[in-house]
Amino acid sequence: MKSNLSSKSHPDEDYSDIAEEILEELLRQVRQSYNVALTVIGTSAILAFVGVGLVYSNKVQEGAITTTAGGVTTVAATRFANQKKKELQQMMELVEKRRTKEELRKMIPRPQALPPVKPP
């Protein structure tokens, strides 16, 4: 993970950069998990159809096992994909809230420190 933090930046900016990088990495991971789940769903659905084809070609035992395996895998992968979809939506909401917060922070000027007062 590449970090582009400078030693002269403000601590809030450092935290903001790190938090943004973490959110981006988590978002990438959730997207990949969702894509893997969709691939597994497609593969297991094909497996289920192959099982049905085996049943129709009078290979009932092999067809039943293949169809059952495809069906169970499809159900499990669909649940996993739905879970990852919810996580992805939550991550997107977090990113959006974070960006809104950053925009508001930029709009509000920071008070400048007053110079020290010299005693009379």
Secondary structure, DSSP 8 states (H G I E B T S, - for coil): ------TTS-HHHHHHHHHHHHHHHHHHHHHHHHHHHHHHHHHHHHHHHHHHHHHHTT-HHHHHHHHHHHHHHHHHHHHHHHHHHHHHHHHHHHHHHHHHHHHHHHHS------------
